[in-house]
Amino acid sequence: MRLIKAQNTNLRSITGKGVKYDINDQVIVDSNNVMLVPKGTTAQRPSTPINGHFRYNTTDNRFEIYEAGAWYGVRIAAPSTTAPITQQNLGSGDAVETIFGPLASGDTFYPVPTAAQNILVFVENVFQISGTNYTLVQNPGNQNTISSVISTGTTTVIQTATNHGYTTDDLIYITEVESTIDDALENLNTDDSSSPGSHTIVSIPAPNQIEVGVDTSGGNAANYVPNSGEIFRAGTSTGPYLPGWYLQFTSAPDLDKPITVLHNFDK
């Protein structure tokens, strides 16, 4: 009685190279060349993936695997061209400010550290311990959209699209309120060269209103394009807290001490 010793996908020879399934339950790709795996866009992923699925994502240009109920990109070890070790300078302390950022790792696929301990933080040359010296916070700027400028004068009241959550004496950063060049409303713009770096809230007339001590007399509130301007909470020295992730120190770094972050060392 003759037995087939092995089975493979080589149509020319049963003993030649091919994809083999052996007696030990192994699938063997017997080749010195390459293997082209299934590939397609993110939208072309299987509708009901199961753990162990593997493919090449042509949208992200990377291999990906479905594991533990989610798709994950297959990464290569750092340092690499996709996630190199990145050193970021977040400025220097002023003995008042506690929030520094936003963090920018340069990693397109995983721009935010998974946890605070996944980055290295130094104040001058002193290593900082996560959870003790600093934590990660998201969007501390409490971004709000300006729906309208409802009065002009020596102080100005602006109305936000939703309740803003700011309080009196908060420092805020306002951008993109002028729609006509040289209109006095542009005095609100803290990114304008003639305006201060931030404004102090004078009062809160209503939960969706903010009064600031900015003279916009001569301005035309009708020149404002509704919902085009933005308000961000601002730090004392670091400018606006734009959307993103930040370091929040438990105490303000000392005056002129540089804050440095190392990203991607664990990838």
VOGU-3710 file (C-alpha; in Angstrom, 3 decimals, decimal comma):
1> mrlikaqntn> 0,000/0,000/0,000  1,460/3,322/-1,048  0,941/6,463/1,048  1,222/10,086/0,016  4,109/11,429/2,090  3,192/15,115/1,789  0,692/17,408/0,124  1,409/20,848/-1,303  0,124/23,388/-3,788  2,889/22,896/-6,369
11> lrsitgkgvk> 1,044/21,827/-9,502  4,221/20,610/-11,226  5,597/18,246/-8,598  4,209/16,766/-5,416  7,682/16,891/-3,909  8,500/20,405/-5,160  8,261/23,707/-3,341  4,839/25,046/-2,372  2,535/25,651/0,583  2,614/22,452/2,636
21> ydindqvivd> 0,467/21,136/5,450  2,386/18,494/7,399  1,598/15,789/9,901  2,502/18,113/12,809  -0,264/20,557/11,883  2,182/23,073/10,458  1,579/25,202/7,378  4,928/25,608/5,607  5,623/28,122/2,851  8,590/26,490/1,166
31> snnvmlvpkg> 10,225/29,279/-0,808  13,273/31,525/-0,927  11,293/34,337/-2,562  8,395/36,353/-1,125  4,752/35,894/-0,138  2,082/38,387/-1,133  -0,522/38,612/1,644  -4,108/39,886/1,249  -4,229/43,665/0,983  -6,785/46,426/0,715
41> ttaqrpstpi> -8,023/49,692/2,192  -9,333/50,230/5,714  -12,860/50,254/4,286  -12,233/46,835/2,724  -11,493/45,095/6,011  -13,684/42,015/6,577  -17,047/42,914/8,098  -16,758/40,191/10,747  -13,035/39,866/11,571  -11,789/37,227/13,968
51> nghfrynttd> -8,655/37,129/16,094  -5,686/36,103/13,983  -6,650/37,840/10,730  -3,617/39,376/9,022  -3,491/41,722/6,037  -1,732/44,734/4,505  -3,633/48,024/4,871  -3,144/50,128/1,740  -4,759/53,171/3,396  -2,152/53,331/6,179
61> nrfeiyeaga> 0,588/51,525/4,212  1,335/49,033/6,974  0,670/45,446/7,989  -2,136/44,959/10,498  -3,484/42,116/12,588  -6,788/41,560/14,330  -6,127/40,561/17,921  -8,049/40,780/21,195  -11,071/42,085/19,306  -9,432/45,023/17,494
71> wygvriaaps> -7,203/45,880/14,542  -3,607/46,791/15,405  -0,771/47,890/13,178  2,290/45,651/13,094  5,144/47,849/14,256  8,877/47,674/13,763  11,231/48,297/16,647  12,439/51,857/17,304  14,510/53,673/16,420  13,054/53,534/12,944
81> ttapitqqnl> 11,857/55,775/10,154  8,244/55,392/11,274  8,703/56,035/15,005  12,179/57,389/15,771  13,259/58,517/19,208  12,078/62,136/19,313  13,266/64,851/21,680  10,785/67,675/22,229  11,475/70,931/24,021  8,340/72,229/25,759
91> gsgdavetif> 9,832/75,528/26,869  11,065/76,643/30,263  9,444/76,982/33,643  8,382/80,299/35,147  7,572/79,051/38,682  3,843/79,591/37,933  2,795/77,506/34,898  2,117/73,798/35,489  0,850/72,700/32,040  3,214/72,248/29,081
101> gplasgdtfy> 2,560/70,935/25,580  1,021/69,844/23,366  3,021/66,637/23,033  4,272/65,877/19,529  5,896/62,463/19,119  5,936/62,552/15,321  4,350/59,082/15,282  1,513/59,193/12,741  -0,186/56,012/13,940  0,256/56,384/17,713
111> pvptaaqnil> 0,776/60,124/18,391  -0,269/59,888/22,032  1,622/57,837/24,645  -0,404/54,927/25,988  0,414/56,001/29,534  2,357/58,734/31,309  5,212/56,331/32,071  5,730/55,644/28,356  7,638/58,888/27,894  10,775/60,235/29,561
121> vfvenvfqis> 10,381/63,687/31,085  13,172/65,924/32,364  13,101/69,339/34,031  16,574/70,617/33,206  18,581/67,435/33,933  16,250/65,988/36,614  14,190/62,943/35,621  10,481/63,246/36,482  8,393/60,346/37,793  4,946/59,834/36,270
131> gtnytlvqnp> 2,083/59,993/38,733  4,314/61,753/41,246  5,771/64,703/39,355  3,403/64,860/36,373  0,309/63,398/34,719  -1,111/63,524/31,195  -4,117/65,754/30,494  -6,106/66,134/27,289  -7,333/69,447/25,859  -6,848/71,605/28,973
141> gnqntissvi> -7,680/74,618/26,792  -11,402/73,888/27,008  -11,888/74,939/23,375  -15,048/76,924/22,605  -16,539/78,340/19,412  -17,591/81,998/19,292  -21,149/82,252/17,987  -21,308/86,062/18,018  -19,792/89,269/19,335  -22,750/90,853/21,064
151> stgtttviqt> -21,339/94,198/22,176  -18,391/96,471/21,462  -16,762/99,177/23,497  -14,100/99,585/26,178  -14,990/96,048/27,252  -16,386/93,438/24,906  -18,854/90,624/25,487  -18,572/87,569/23,278  -21,029/84,716/23,141  -19,978/81,069/22,855
161> atnhgyttdd> -21,887/78,367/21,034  -22,179/76,318/24,252  -21,594/76,895/27,951  -17,869/77,597/28,167  -16,877/76,549/31,685  -14,420/79,429/32,223  -14,306/81,594/35,332  -13,452/85,212/36,057  -9,700/85,961/35,884  -9,014/83,002/33,583
171> liyitevest> -6,530/83,766/30,843  -7,922/83,007/27,397  -6,639/83,087/23,828  -9,027/84,272/21,094  -8,488/83,737/17,394  -10,143/84,532/14,035  -12,827/87,035/15,007  -12,260/89,733/12,382  -13,806/89,326/8,970  -12,926/92,818/7,714
181> iddalenlnt> -9,307/93,997/7,698  -8,630/96,835/10,165  -11,997/96,397/11,852  -11,651/97,124/15,584  -12,905/93,604/16,322  -9,478/92,287/15,384  -8,237/93,710/18,699  -9,705/90,551/20,205  -7,384/88,355/18,149  -4,458/87,394/20,337
191> ddssspgsht> -2,658/86,031/17,272  -2,697/89,553/15,801  0,607/91,421/16,149  -1,099/94,409/17,774  -2,943/92,353/20,410  -1,696/90,895/23,685  -0,770/87,228/23,973  -3,835/86,498/26,093  -6,875/88,189/27,617  -8,134/88,096/31,186
201> ivsipapnqi> -11,826/87,380/31,668  -13,410/90,375/33,396  -16,770/88,794/34,147  -19,136/85,985/33,187  -22,499/87,628/32,302  -24,012/84,234/31,444  -22,812/80,616/31,159  -22,348/81,126/27,413  -20,942/84,668/27,596  -17,492/86,081/28,372
211> evgvdtsggn> -16,566/89,700/28,988  -12,988/90,764/28,309  -11,300/94,115/28,836  -10,648/94,810/25,165  -11,546/98,114/23,500  -13,355/97,344/20,249  -15,067/100,722/19,976  -15,618/101,534/16,324  -15,923/97,876/15,468  -18,904/96,393/13,693
221> aanyvpnsge> -20,147/93,239/15,375  -21,945/92,346/12,151  -18,540/91,805/10,520  -18,005/88,688/12,615  -18,722/85,453/10,766  -20,735/83,289/13,197  -18,942/80,219/14,560  -15,624/81,102/12,915  -13,644/82,200/15,990  -12,244/79,992/18,736
231> ifragtstgp> -11,395/80,514/22,407  -8,775/78,493/24,268  -7,630/78,672/27,867  -4,107/80,110/27,943  -1,179/79,475/30,249  0,773/82,224/31,953  3,790/81,742/29,712  3,078/78,911/27,272  0,369/80,588/25,198  -2,896/78,873/24,239
241> ylpgwylqft> -3,626/75,295/25,222  -4,438/74,104/21,719  -6,162/70,695/21,342  -3,873/67,806/22,251  -2,185/66,057/25,173  -0,141/67,941/27,765  2,077/67,362/30,778  0,574/68,678/33,991  3,149/68,986/36,760  2,152/68,702/40,400
251> sapdldkpit> 4,140/71,873/41,064  5,320/74,556/38,677  8,844/73,979/37,290  11,366/76,528/38,549  12,159/79,679/36,625  14,147/79,124/33,409  14,365/75,330/33,885  13,874/73,695/30,436  11,263/70,921/30,083  12,272/68,108/27,734
261> vlhnfdk> 10,349/65,007/26,658  11,660/61,874/24,914  9,053/60,052/22,811  8,850/56,618/21,140  11,711/54,999/23,027  9,429/52,076/23,906  8,214/51,328/20,362
//
